[in-house]
Every structure is written in structure tokens, then in C-alpha cells.
Amino acid sequence: MEITTPQEGVRALVRTLLQGNTTSAIFDAESEELVNFLDVSAYITFEDLQELGINGAHDRALRAKFRYLAALLPDRSLHQLANSIHYVINSDRISISQVRDILRGRGQDVPLEKIQQIGKELANGTSLRQTAKNVEVSFDTVQRIENFLGIAEARRLRLIDSACDAVRDGWSVRKFAEVTGIPKSTAYNTLNKAREVLREIGEL
């Protein structure tokens, strides 16, 4: 399939995650929970999920990444998170109780609630630096979460996809800003990027 828009790139990534490198899906492609989980991340790969399921309970760095998955589900309780993440990891090598223990963290770990708040801030378009300030964590913590999951990048790609539709429909900067709830300066820049995308695919 030829990818012609950023959103198609995101959708292609989701399909890859759902199917892995085989022709038969490892997960249920119709699973609303899995699709919603992946929809807010641009960078996480199937290999990442598989590695977390195999080694996440033992390796310190992987335990941290495992806990970062909570940023994709900011409104879930610990119990709900454990069930959802255990399902998404899809590995019989790690139990729900082990998932719960990893999510709880250890003494020096960033609290789970703060990881979830970071995810919410990034999904709402808050910059990495402002997110760190709002949540009262280090910038490095926010950057590590974004580098692993790509929450801010996924939002940017979805915004460009919406901007492509807005350009096609002849929306003004003001209307696009009002509908999407973003500043006019951001709307202006996003619409310009959308025009570049549409010119590349021959629609402008």
C-alpha cells in the first residue's frame, strides 16, 4: 500500500502492530481496546510489546518502559491498567499479578499517577517542557516517555490529517483553530503543513 498522508502512515503502523510480520493477526484486529491503546502512540512497535512480555519483569530498563505504557491509559485504575496491559502484551510468560507489581513500581520510581498525567498532558498538546513543569517531574522523564511511545507525535499526525480535510473544505485559520481548540499560530502552521502534504500527493 502506498502511504499518501501522515494518518495513513499511522494506520499502517497500527496494522503492523496488530499483525506483526506474519499474514495472520496475533491479536484480534477488531479489539476496540487494543486499537484505542495503539491509537495514541506513534512509536511503540510490536517488538517492543513482545520484549516487555518476555523480559519486563526482570530488566530494570524494560520495567520502566513497561510502566510507561500507563501513559496510554490515563484514566484507568491500577486494576484496570493491569488487565489492559496484560491483554495487550499478550504473553503467557507474565501474569496479571506480575504486571500489577511492575506498575506499582519501587521506591525511587515515578508514581504511576504521574506517568498517567504525563500521557494526558501530551495527548492534549502540552509541550514536553510544560508537561514536566505541570506534573512536577524532570524533563528527562517526559522525554523518555515520549521517545518510547510518541504520544505527542501521534497527536501531531492526527492534527495534520484533520488539517488536510480542512484545506480540502476551504476552512479559514480561525475556523480550524476554533474547531480543534488550538492557538491560531499553531493552526496556521498546521494548515501550511497540510497544504504541503496535499501538494505532494497531487491534490493541490
C-alpha positions in Angstrom: 0.0 0.0 0.0 1.3 3.4 -0.9 1.2 5.8 2.0 0.0 9.2 0.9 -0.9 11.0 4.1 0.6 11.0 7.7 -2.6 9.4 9.0 -2.3 6.5 6.6 1.2 6.1 8.0 -0.2 5.8 11.5 -2.9 3.4 10.3 -0.2 1.3 8.6 1.7 1.2 11.8 -1.4 0.0 13.7 -1.9 -2.8 11.2 1.7 -3.8 11.6 1.3 -3.9 15.3 -1.8 -5.9 15.1 -0.5 -8.4 12.6 3.3 -8.5 13.4 5.3 -9.7 10.4 3.0 -12.5 9.6 -0.1 -12.8 7.5 -2.3 -13.9 10.4 -3.1 -11.5 13.2 -1.6 -12.2 16.6 -4.2 -10.0 18.2 -7.9 -9.6 17.4 -7.8 -6.8 14.8 -11.4 -5.9 15.8 -10.4 -5.4 19.5 -11.6 -1.9 20.4 -9.3 -1.9 23.5 -6.2 -2.7 21.5 -6.9 -0.3 18.8 -7.6 2.5 21.3 -4.4 1.6 23.1 -2.3 1.9 19.9 -4.2 4.9 18.6 -2.4 7.4 20.9 1.1 6.1 20.2 3.2 6.7 17.1 6.5 4.9 18.0 5.8 1.7 20.0 6.3 -1.4 18.0 5.1 -5.0 18.1 8.7 -6.0 19.0 8.6 -3.6 22.0 5.4 -5.2 23.3 6.8 -8.7 22.8 10.1 -7.9 24.6 8.2 -6.4 27.5 6.1 -9.5 27.9 9.2 -11.8 27.9 11.6 -9.8 30.0 9.8 -6.9 31.5 9.6 -8.4 35.0 13.3 -8.8 35.3 15.2 -6.0 33.4 15.2 -2.6 35.1 15.1 -0.6 31.8 12.3 -2.7 30.5 10.4 -2.4 33.7 10.5 1.4 33.3 9.2 1.1 29.7 6.5 -1.3 30.9 5.3 1.3 33.4 5.4 4.0 30.6 2.5 2.1 28.9 0.2 3.5 31.6 0.6 6.9 29.9 -1.5 5.5 27.1 -4.4 4.8 29.5 -4.5 7.9 31.7 -8.0 7.3 33.2 -7.6 3.6 34.3 -7.2 2.4 37.9 -4.3 0.1 38.8 -6.6 -3.0 38.4 -7.9 -1.8 35.1 -4.4 -1.0 33.9 -3.0 -4.4 34.8 -5.8 -6.1 33.0 -5.5 -4.0 29.9 -1.7 -4.1 29.6 -1.6 -7.8 30.3 -4.0 -8.3 27.4 -2.0 -6.0 25.1 1.3 -7.6 25.9 -0.3 -11.0 25.0 2.3 -13.2 26.7 1.9 -16.2 28.8 5.3 -15.6 30.4 4.0 -12.8 32.6 0.9 -12.9 34.9 -1.5 -10.2 35.7 -0.2 -10.1 39.3 3.3 -9.5 37.9 2.0 -6.8 35.7 0.4 -5.2 38.7 3.6 -5.4 40.7 5.6 -3.8 37.9 3.1 -1.0 37.6 3.1 -0.2 41.3 6.9 0.4 41.0 9.6 0.6 43.6 10.8 3.3 46.0 12.5 5.6 43.5 10.2 5.0 40.6 8.0 7.8 39.2 4.5 7.4 40.7 2.1 5.7 38.3 -0.4 8.6 38.6 2.3 11.0 37.3 3.0 8.7 34.3 -0.7 8.8 33.5 -0.8 12.5 33.9 2.1 12.9 31.6 0.2 10.9 29.0 -2.8 13.0 29.3 -0.8 16.3 29.0 1.0 15.1 25.9 -2.2 13.9 24.3 -3.8 17.3 24.9 -1.0 19.1 23.1 1.1 20.3 26.1 4.8 20.7 25.2 7.3 18.3 26.8 8.8 21.1 28.9 5.5 22.4 30.1 4.3 18.9 30.8 7.3 18.3 33.1 6.5 21.5 34.9 2.8 20.7 35.3 3.4 17.2 36.5 6.4 18.2 38.6 8.8 15.6 37.1 12.1 16.0 35.3 12.1 16.9 31.6 14.2 13.8 31.0 11.3 11.6 32.4 8.8 13.2 30.0 11.3 13.0 27.1 11.9 9.2 27.8 8.1 8.5 27.7 7.6 10.5 24.5 10.7 8.9 22.9 9.3 5.4 23.6 5.6 6.0 22.9 5.3 9.0 20.6 2.1 10.4 22.2 2.8 14.0 21.1 3.8 12.8 17.6 0.7 10.7 17.2 -1.4 13.8 18.1 0.6 15.9 15.6 -0.1 13.4 12.8 -3.8 13.3 13.6 -3.9 17.1 13.6 -2.3 17.2 10.2 -4.8 14.7 8.9 -7.6 16.9 10.2 -5.9 19.9 8.6 -5.8 18.1 5.2 -9.6 17.8 5.4 -9.9 21.4 6.5 -7.8 22.6 3.5 -10.0 20.5 1.2 -13.1 22.1 2.7 -11.7 25.6 2.4 -11.6 26.4 6.1 -10.1 29.5 7.4 -7.3 29.5 10.0 -9.8 30.9 12.6 -12.3 28.2 12.0 -9.7 25.4 12.1 -8.3 26.8 15.4 -11.8 27.1 16.9 -12.9 23.5 15.9 -9.6 21.9 17.0 -9.1 24.1 20.1 -5.6 25.1 19.2 -3.9 28.5 19.0 -4.2 30.4 15.7 -0.5 30.4 15.3 -0.5 26.5 15.6 -3.5 26.3 13.3 -1.7 28.5 10.7 1.4 26.3 10.7 -0.6 23.1 10.7 -2.7 24.1 7.7 0.5 25.1 5.8 1.9 21.6 6.6 -1.3 20.1 5.4 -1.0 22.0 2.1 2.5 20.7 1.7 1.2 17.1 2.1 -1.7 17.7 -0.3 0.7 19.2 -2.9 3.0 16.1 -2.5 0.1 13.8 -3.4 -1.1 16.0 -6.2 -4.3 17.3 -4.6 -3.2 21.0 -4.8 
